Amino acid sequence: MLPNNKGISITTPLVTKDASNAIGQLPPIIFEKSPISYSNVLKGRMVILKKWHPRLNLSKDSYSKIPVWVKLFNIPHEYWNEEGLSHIARAVGKPLYADGLTESMKRISFARVCIEIDASCDLVDSFDLFIGDSSNLKLGENEEILVEYQWKPKICAECKSFGHSITNCSKLKPLLSPSENV
């Protein structure tokens, strides 16, 4: 990967588990079905990978929705199934998938779920889950579900997109006239 003024260029071939490395000594980046975490390598910067083609534009795109791994704590036992975890994860965003330990219930201290979050919505740190009969609120209780984000992306409050804060928003910077753009 090479950083440049337009983002980051991937110089290593992108392959799947079954493909071979045609370039020789360059190590392949292996993709399975989950987003890659390069937090130590990229120091918390957002990276969006695009499929290469000859006319690929390397300009930065604006993203209003991105996938993020979250940990969900205090999940009641009766919600430890696909339907229950999806119901809980929808309070944060659109659930995409859970990690293997969550799916197999080999770790039940928390559920780790990849969730698509929306820049126009607030990131929640906790929420109440009502457990009981929804037709009779007296016959139930609230369980506080705690949310921990593996990584919190920068969100611009002005343009409602990820990757920069309001102080770096291009919509707020004055445009130069053609005569000033020398």
N, C-alpha and C positions, 0 to 999 in steps of 0.2 A: 504494500500500500504506500502510495506517495501522496503527501498533502500538497495541494496547490491552491492558488487563489480562488479557485472555483469549487473547492471541496476536496474530496479524496479520490484518487484514481486507484483502482485495484490493478496491480501488475501481475498478480499470480493467477494462473488459470482457475476458473471456478468449475468444479466437477462434482458429480454425485459419488456415492460410495462405490457404485459399480463401474464407473468410468476409470480409465487409466490416465496417467499423467503423460501427455504427449510432448511436453516441453523438456523433459529430462530432469535436471537437478532442481527445478523450482518445486517447492512443496505445494500440493493442492490444498485449497480450502474445502473442507468437507461439509456439506449441508445435509441435515436430516430433516425433520419436520418442525424444528423450533428455531427461533431467532438466536443469533450468536451473541455472546457477551464478550466483548473485548475491553472491559472496563480498565484493566491495567495497561493495555497497549494504547488505547485512545483517550485515556484520562477523562472519561465521562462525556465525550462528544458523541453526538448522534451521527450514525452512519446509515445511509440508505443505499442498498445495493441495487443496481439496475442491470438487466441483461444487456450485454454488449451487442452492438450492431455497428456497421461501418459509419452510419451518420449519427452516432450517439452524441447528444448535446451534454456537455459537462457542467452546465450551469446549475446552480442550486434551485431546486423546486421548493414550493411551499407545501407543507403537509399539515392538514388539519386533524388527521387521525393517524396514530401509530400504535404498534403493539408494545406492551410493557409487561414484564413479569411482576406479579404482586404476591405477597404472602397474606393469607387470610387466617386470623386467629380467632379462637373461641367458637368454632363451628360445632353446633350440637350434633351428637352422634347420628340422629335420624336424617341429617342433611348430607352425610358422607356417601353420596352416590352421584351419578352424572346429572340427574335432574336437580337435586338439591344444591350441588356446588354451582351449577349454571345459574340457578335462581339467585344465589347469594352473590355471585360474581357480577351479575347484571346491575347491581347497585353501584358498581365502580365503572363499568363500561360493557363492551360486547365481549363475552368470553370466547376465546379461540380454542384453547386446549389446556390441559393440566399436565404437569410433569409426571414421570413414571411412578415416583414414590407416592404421589397423591392418588393417582389412578389405582394403584395396587393396595392402597391403605397401609403401606408399610411404615409410614410416618404420619401420625394423626395429631401431632402437636400444632400443625398448621397445614393449610392447603396452599400449594404454589400453583398459580394459574396465570397463563398468558392472556392478557386482556387488551383489547383495542380501546384506547382512551381517545377522547375528543377534546381538542384544544378549547372549544367553546364552553366546556363544562368544568366545574371546579373539581380538583382532585380531592377525594374524601379520605380522611384518616381513620374514620370509624363511622358506623351506622348501626341503627337498631333493627334487629330481626324479630318480628312478632312470631311467637311460637304458641299455637293454640287454635281455637275455633274462631275464624274470622267473622262469623255471624254473631258471636257473643264475645266482645272484647274483655269481659270480666273473667272469662275462662282461659286466660292465656297470660303470657309474660313476654317481656322484651329481653333479648340477649344482645349485648353490644359486640359487634364484630369489628375487630381491629384490622386495619389495612396497613401493610408495610410495602412500599415500592422498592424494588431492587435498584431502580434508578429513576429519578424524577427529571424529565427533560425540561429545558427552558421553554416557557410558553409566553408568547407575546399577547398582551392584553388588548393591543390595538388591532392587529390583523387576525387574531385568533388562529395562529399557526405555531408549530413547534420549531425549535432550532435556534431561536434568538429571543432576547428580552425586548421590552418596549424601548429601551435606550438604544438599541441597535436596529430598530424597525425601519426598513427602507421606505415605508409609506409615510413616515414622519419627517424624513430627511428632505430638504428642499432640492428640487431638480435643477441641475445646471442648464442654462440656456446653451444652444449650440456654440455661440461665440466664446463662452466661458469654458467650454469643454476642450481646451487645447492642451 
